[in-house]
Each structure stands twice: as C-alpha cells, then as structure tokens.
Amino acid sequence: MGEQQTIWLTGATSGIGKSLVQKALEEGARVAVTARDRAKLASLADEFAAGPSTLLAVPADVSQPDAVAAAYN
C-alpha cells in the first residue's frame, strides 16, 4: 500500500486551483488550501466536506512571508 500524499495548494478557490483540489481529493490525497478570500475558502471547504478525503482550508496571503509561515505551522 502506498503512502498517502499531502498537497498544499494556493489560490485554490477557483479555476485551475479548484480543479486541482478536486482531482487530488478524488485520488485520496490530504489537501491543504490557502487563499486570501475567507468566504470563498469557506465555500470551497463546504463543497468538498462530504468527500472521503481530508481538506484543510487556511486563509493566507502567500505574498506575505509571515502569513505563509503561519499557515504552514
């Protein structure tokens, strides 16, 4: 049995990022997502909450180093 993958995606609330979240969850990965818009992030988490895989949503602006460090920790 393979090791479960953990993926961290930024800007994941729409477009390509959201599609990558969906694909990763379908493949059984644990997914952490960050985005600046808290409402969109909460909506994304709600959308995928019923799935079998794990999704962790953390609001952060990845252009700010301190915000990235806080999200990672």
trRosetta pair geometry for C-beta under 8 A, 3 or more apart (Angstrom, degrees):
i j d omega theta_ij theta_ji phi_ij phi_ji
4 28 6.6 -107 -131 138 91 98
4 29 6.9 147 180 -126 79 44
4 30 6.2 65 145 -13 117 99
5 24 7.6 -110 97 -158 120 99
5 27 7.6 -4 44 114 127 115
5 28 7.8 98 34 95 89 78
5 29 4.3 -41 81 -117 97 101
5 30 7.2 -167 97 30 48 70
6 29 6.7 157 -98 -175 22 90
6 30 4.5 -21 -108 71 78 105
6 31 7.7 179 -157 -80 54 28
6 32 7.1 29 178 -6 95 102
7 20 8.0 -131 145 151 145 105
7 24 5.0 -96 42 -147 150 151
7 29 5.1 27 1 156 111 143
7 30 7.3 162 22 83 66 53
7 31 5.2 -17 67 -112 95 73
7 32 7.2 -169 94 30 47 69
8 31 7.8 153 -90 -164 29 55
8 32 4.5 -17 -109 71 76 106
8 33 7.6 173 -158 -81 52 30
8 34 7.3 19 -178 -4 93 103
8 72 7.9 6 -126 -104 161 80
9 12 4.2 86 114 -75 115 127
9 17 5.6 146 163 -157 121 91
9 20 5.7 162 -115 100 148 123
9 21 5.9 -131 52 -72 156 84
9 24 7.5 -168 -33 3 131 153
9 31 6.5 -8 8 -167 110 103
9 32 7.3 164 24 85 63 54
9 33 5.1 -17 70 -110 92 77
9 34 7.5 -175 94 27 48 67
10 17 7.2 -87 94 -126 37 136
10 33 7.6 153 -95 -160 26 58
10 34 5.0 -21 -114 67 73 98
10 35 7.1 144 -169 -77 56 57
10 60 8.0 -76 -125 82 99 103
10 62 4.8 6 -145 -37 147 154
11 14 8.0 -62 166 47 77 72
11 15 8.0 -22 145 59 101 113
11 17 4.7 -159 107 -59 73 158
11 34 7.8 0 -23 89 41 70
11 35 5.9 104 -108 -106 28 87
11 62 7.7 -79 -34 16 87 133
12 17 3.8 -136 -110 158 45 112
12 18 5.9 123 174 -74 61 50
12 20 7.0 -97 -127 67 97 101
12 21 5.0 96 -176 -51 120 124
12 33 4.0 -97 56 -146 146 117
12 34 7.2 92 11 48 106 39
12 35 6.0 -120 42 -52 67 111
12 44 6.6 113 114 -169 92 164
13 17 6.8 13 21 94 36 126
13 18 6.2 -2 151 -70 16 105
13 33 7.6 127 -57 160 66 132
13 35 4.6 41 -22 -96 115 171
13 37 6.2 -86 30 62 170 112
13 40 3.9 61 -173 141 150 118
13 41 5.9 -81 -82 -74 121 54
13 43 7.4 73 -152 65 106 101
13 44 5.1 -118 -120 -44 71 135
14 17 6.7 46 63 55 38 102
14 18 5.3 -8 -125 -20 12 128
14 40 7.1 -49 -34 -171 98 137
15 18 6.1 113 51 19 34 98
15 19 7.1 -66 138 -2 37 101
16 19 5.6 -58 -149 38 34 113
16 20 6.3 36 153 -22 68 105
17 20 5.7 -55 -150 34 31 111
17 21 6.6 36 151 -22 64 101
17 33 7.7 112 165 -141 111 112
18 21 5.5 -46 -151 29 36 115
18 22 6.6 36 152 -18 65 103
18 44 6.7 -129 -117 -121 98 118
19 22 5.7 -53 -152 36 34 112
19 23 6.3 31 153 -17 66 107
20 23 5.7 -54 -143 39 33 110
20 24 6.1 33 158 -20 67 108
21 24 6.0 -59 -147 37 26 108
21 25 6.3 22 158 -15 64 109
21 31 5.7 123 -142 164 76 157
21 33 6.0 4 -101 -78 127 134
21 44 7.0 13 112 -175 171 121
21 48 6.8 -107 144 -53 115 159
21 55 7.2 55 -170 -123 111 120
22 25 6.0 -60 -149 38 27 108
22 26 6.3 28 154 -20 64 108
22 48 7.3 -145 -97 -95 65 123
23 26 5.6 -56 -148 36 30 113
23 27 6.4 24 154 -15 64 109
24 27 5.7 -62 -150 41 31 108
24 29 4.2 -59 176 52 90 132
24 31 5.0 112 105 -80 131 124
24 53 7.8 -160 123 129 72 161
25 28 7.7 69 -178 -57 32 14
25 29 6.6 -87 -79 57 31 79
25 31 5.8 -67 -65 -2 84 136
25 48 5.9 -131 -84 -162 173 130
25 51 5.3 40 165 131 128 161
25 53 4.4 -172 -152 60 74 136
25 55 6.5 -16 -93 -65 126 107
26 53 7.9 -96 -39 -3 16 139
28 52 7.7 -29 -113 98 71 109
28 53 5.7 -176 -141 -90 33 120
29 53 6.4 45 67 -164 40 145
30 53 6.6 -157 -90 179 44 96
30 54 4.3 -3 -128 67 86 114
30 55 8.0 -169 -164 -73 55 32
30 56 7.5 27 171 -4 93 104
31 53 7.0 59 3 132 97 122
31 54 7.0 170 29 95 61 64
31 55 5.2 -11 71 -112 98 70
31 56 7.2 -173 98 28 50 69
32 55 7.9 151 -91 -164 29 48
32 56 4.5 -20 -110 69 76 106
32 57 7.9 175 -159 -78 54 24
32 58 6.5 3 -175 7 99 114
32 71 8.0 137 159 162 124 100
33 41 6.9 -180 110 -140 110 93
33 44 6.5 -83 97 116 159 144
33 45 7.9 -159 54 -70 124 83
33 55 6.8 -3 2 -169 112 94
33 56 7.2 166 21 84 65 54
33 57 5.3 -18 66 -111 98 67
33 58 7.2 163 82 29 47 68
34 41 7.8 -15 -156 -115 28 133
34 57 7.9 146 -88 -162 36 53
34 58 5.2 -32 -95 79 84 86
34 59 7.0 107 -151 -148 72 13
34 60 4.3 -34 -160 48 124 105
34 62 6.2 113 107 -56 133 104
34 71 5.3 20 -97 -159 136 156
35 40 6.1 -78 117 89 149 110
35 41 4.8 -175 55 -74 111 104
35 44 7.7 101 9 10 143 147
35 57 8.0 -31 23 -160 97 94
35 59 6.7 -50 73 -123 59 60
35 60 7.6 85 40 49 17 58
36 59 7.0 65 -147 -165 21 85
36 60 7.4 -70 -85 96 53 27
36 61 4.9 47 -99 -90 102 81
37 40 4.0 41 104 21 120 113
37 41 6.3 162 91 -18 63 87
37 59 7.9 -129 78 -128 19 103
38 41 5.5 -58 -145 38 31 114
38 42 6.2 32 157 -20 67 105
38 59 4.7 -13 -93 -93 82 145
39 42 5.8 -52 -148 35 30 110
39 43 6.4 32 151 -19 62 106
40 43 5.5 -53 -148 36 34 115
40 44 6.4 38 152 -22 66 102
41 44 5.7 -50 -150 33 32 112
41 45 6.5 32 152 -18 64 105
41 57 4.8 147 170 -180 99 122
41 58 7.9 -103 -172 61 145 17
41 59 5.5 -166 33 -81 165 81
42 45 5.7 -53 -149 36 33 112
42 46 6.4 34 152 -19 65 105
42 57 7.0 160 -84 116 38 155
43 46 5.7 -53 -148 37 31 112
43 47 6.3 37 152 -26 64 105
44 47 5.6 -52 -149 30 31 115
44 48 6.6 -1 164 6 64 108
44 55 7.8 -136 133 166 90 142
44 57 6.4 146 81 -103 104 135
45 48 6.7 -75 -148 50 26 89
45 49 6.1 53 152 -61 65 97
45 55 6.0 -179 -127 115 70 121
45 57 4.1 -89 -67 -11 121 144
46 49 5.5 -31 -144 -9 30 124
48 51 5.2 -29 -175 7 74 124
48 55 5.0 78 102 -22 125 161
49 55 7.2 -103 -85 50 49 123
51 55 7.4 71 56 -18 118 116
58 71 4.6 133 126 -144 136 94
60 64 7.6 -135 180 60 82 102
60 67 4.4 152 -160 159 91 104
60 68 6.4 120 162 -84 137 42
60 70 6.9 176 -110 76 120 96
60 71 4.0 -47 -49 -60 158 135
61 64 4.7 55 89 10 101 110
61 67 5.0 50 53 82 70 170
62 67 6.9 -122 -84 95 28 113
62 68 5.5 69 -135 -82 65 104
62 71 8.0 -53 -87 26 77 153
64 67 3.9 64 85 8 109 115
64 68 6.9 174 88 -14 57 82
65 68 5.6 -55 -149 33 35 112
65 69 6.4 33 156 -17 67 105
66 69 5.7 -53 -149 37 33 111
66 70 6.3 33 153 -18 66 106
67 70 5.7 -54 -146 38 32 111
67 71 6.3 32 154 -20 65 106
68 71 5.8 -55 -147 36 30 110
68 72 6.3 29 155 -19 64 108
69 72 5.8 -56 -147 36 30 111
69 73 6.3 17 159 -9 65 110
70 73 6.1 -62 -143 43 29 102
